[in-house]
Amino acid sequence: MNKKPILECYNINKSFPEGIQTIQVLHNINFHVSEGECIAIIGASGSGKSTLLHILGGLERADSGDVHILGRRFADLTELQRNQTRNRNIGFVYQFHHLLPEFSVLENICMPLFIRGIHQKKAFQQALPLVHQLDLFDKRHKKPSEISGGEKQRTAIARALLPNPACILADEPTGNLDAQTAMQVFNTLKASKQMSLVLVTHDYSLANKMDKIFELKNGILSPLSDKK
């Protein structure tokens, strides 16, 4: 049975000025992510992996080409609609957690719901099962400065997962973690059968656990593996 496409990009091109030259980091990228599909993107540092992820999530504009989310073309959306689409349908996880230092672990996790206007008490109730699942209950009232690196990253993942997005875009989410914590983080990201996952990673052991692997090299995205 064909699953519906979640993210699609068509003929994406992106370049950056470098001195008197222009460096093309993405060249005619055609790529799609289906419902529940887990995809790894690998490539050398500076190859444009993060740029591609930002374009897929509507955080950065391509020079040319189109990105669609759930069948809707990003370019056709107003800024408000793009923000709402990201908040409801896309979760972002980065190598660095980007937690808000003045808020508690629980408040950081609930931030996407606060942005939607959901009352604090209701948001906390929705978050608690995830807080327990990620072993953060005892840390829920701590500030980011009071918890470990692994706990910060699990907090960031809980924040991305809480709105139940259609797709998680993860940029080296395990890059600063020890092997055991990295595997816990990865397993949490990959646990949902309905949620799609696009993972940028240097870790081939993680990439090989995904449904498909793509390599970004010289601006061109090519499939390396298509597992059945």
Beta strands, then each sheet from edge to edge (+ up, - down):
strand 1: 5-18
strand 2: 21-34
strand 3: 38-42
strand 4: 64-69
strand 5: 72-73
strand 6: 90-94
strand 7: 167-171
strand 8: 196-200
strand 9: 212-217
strand 10: 220-226
sheet 1: 2+ 1- 4+ 5-
sheet 2: 6+ 7+ 8+ 3+ 9+ 10-
end
